[in-house]
Amino acid sequence: MVTTNLKLLIHLFALLGVFHLVTVQVAAQEEPDPARVWSINIEGNRTFEALVIKDVIYNEPPSPFKKLLFWRQPGMILNENDVKRDVIRIERFYQRRGFDDVIVNYRIETLSKEWRKSIIFEITENTPIRIKKVDFQVSTSSEDRALITDDEDFQDIKRNLPYKVGQRYETINKSEVEGKLVGRLRNLGYPYATSEVNAQIDSVSKSANVTLVTSPGPRARFDSVVVEGEENLAEKYIIRETGIEPGEVFSENTLREAQREVFSHHMFRFALINIPEQPQDSTISVKVRVKETPLRTVQLQFGIGNLTRIDDGWADFYKLFRGQASWTHRNVRGRGERFSITGNASAIEQRLGANYLFPYVYNTKTSIILSPFFEHKLEPSYEIVRGGITNSFIYQYSSNLTGTISHEFTLNNEINRNSQESLPDSIEAYNVSSFNLNAFYARNLQRGKKGWSIQPFWELSGLFGEATYSFQEAGMDIRKFSALNQNIVVAKRINFAGIYYAKQDSLPSDIRLYSGGTNSVRGWSRQELGPKRAIINEQGEFEQFVPVGGRGMFSFNTELRFQLNQLIKGFGVATFLDGGQVWRNFSDIGTTPIQFGVGGGLRYQSPIGPIRIDIAYKINPTDEDLQIYRGRNFGSAWDRWGLHFSIGQAF
C-alpha cells in the first residue's frame, strides 16, 4: 500500500512538472519582444542640422554595423519617459539659442518588425529673439579705462563677440563672453575682474537690448610666492622655477606658465599654483603646492619586436625580445639637477648611456643635458661600435614650441659586410663632430587624435674640419591628425631628409639615410627600403640582399584608425597606405620611383600602451625586395608581405 501511494505521488509530481514547463513555454512564446529604438528622425528644423540636434538627446539608434547582427535585437529599449525628456532637451537647446517660443512634439512609429520603432521629433521653431542694441560699460577710473579700451587684444575680443546687432540673442554664449572679457582683464593685471552680460528682452517685438558690464577692480603686482609641501628641494629653487618676479604686473598667462613650468619639473609628481584668500588691493601673493617624486628610482621595461630578424626559426627566437633598465637620482647637489644611467639590450642594439640634466640655465625655459654613451649596433649590412658624448641646449619657448641646439662627438669603428663572404669584411675607424639644430612646433595636438606638428632639423658635421667626414644634412617630419567623429581618425605623416653636401664621395654606412620598418614604410623590414647589394657566400652562392642606404630619403604614411569600443573596450582597427624611397644620390630621384605598401592592423589600448599588429603588402617591390638575383628567385611568397608588431602607434 505504501509502495502504491509512493508511486502515485511520484507520478503526480511528474505531471505537475510537465504542466509547469508547458505553462512557462507558452508564456514565453506569448511574451512580445520589447520595443527598441531603431531610428530617430527630426522634422521642422530649419536652423540646425538634424545631426546637431541628435547629439543633445539621450536616445540613439544602433549603428549600421549592429543592425547587421540578425541573430540579436540591437538598439536601446524604448522608454517613453526618456523620449519626453529628450523633448525637454531639444526645447532647452533651442531656447538657449534665442528661440524662446519653440514647440517640440514627438510621435513613435512601428517599422518592418513590431519591436522596431522610429522616433520622430516635430519642431516648430517660431521667431527668435534678435539683438537690437549693444552697450559696453567699463566701471573703473578713467586711467584704467583708457588702458583697457586701448589694448588691441581687448578690442579684438569686442569685435568678435557673438553679441552683435541683428544676431540672435543666445544665452548659451553668456558664460563664454564673460570668461573672455575677464580673461583679458586678468592678463592686463586685474586679478579680481568681473564681467556680466545683462539683457532687456521684449518678447512681443522679439528684440533684446544687451549691456556688457565690466568691473576690473584694482590693478595688482606680484608680491610674494609661498611654497607648501617641499621636502628635499629648497624653496628658493621652486620659486625660481615659477619665473614670477616680485613687482611684476599680474598676468593670468604668467600664472599659467608658472604652473606648467613647476608641474613639468622632474622633481614633482604634483604641482598646483593658485591665489589664496587675501585683501583685494594692488599686491597679490601666490601659493605653490607640490608633492615630490622619490629621489631615486629604478625602472625596468621589456618589449617584443624585431619580427623580421627571425631567419632561422626557433634558433633566432631570442631576437624577439628587448629590454631596458634605468636608475635615476634626483636633486643632485641639492639644486634640482638629475643624473640617470640607462642600459638597452636587443638583438640589434646594445647601449649604455648616462645623462646629467641642468634644469635651469638663465631662465625656466632653458636647460642643458650632457649625455655620454657607448653603443653596439648590428645591422644587416654593417656592424658598428661607437662611443661619445652629446651636449644639448634646450629652449622651451612655450608648450607648443621647443628648440634644441646640440653637439655630438663620437669615435666609431664600423665593420661593413663584404659582398663576397670569402673576402674579409672592411673595417673603418672615424670620428664624427656635428652640430644639430632641431625645432618642434605643435598646434592643438592631442594624443594622435587631432592637431598637427612639424619638426625640422639641420645637421652640420665637420664644420671646422675637426671630423673625419664633413657633410650637411637637413630634413623635416610633418604630422596631421583629423577626427572625423569620436571613433574615426585620419592620421597623415610626411618625412624627408637629404645629405646635400659632403666633401667625400663615399660616406660610412651609419651616416647614410635609410627607411622602411614598423614605424616607417610598412611592408618592408627595418631599413630595407631602397637600394641594396647582394651577399655571396663562400661557395659562391647568393645568400641575400642587404640595404646600402643613400643620401636622399622620402616617406609618407596615411592611416585610417577606427575605435571599436562597442565590441571590445580599447579595441580598434586601422587601414593604411605607406610609401617612400631611398636614393643613393639626388640624381637618382627622377629614375627611381616611390614604392608603396598597403595593409591593415589591429589595435588594443592596454595598460602599458597601445599594442599594434600590422600586416602590409608591397605593391611595387623590386627584384631585390623579392630576393630575385640574376633572374632566379631565391625568396618566397612571404617576401611580398611584412608583419609588424609593436607597442605604440606607428606615428
Order of alpha helices (4+ residues) and beta strands (2+ residues): alpha-beta-alpha-alpha-alpha-beta-beta-beta-alpha-alpha-alpha-beta-beta-beta-alpha-alpha-beta-beta-beta-beta-beta-beta-beta-beta-beta-beta-beta-beta-beta-beta-beta-beta-beta-beta-beta-beta-beta-beta
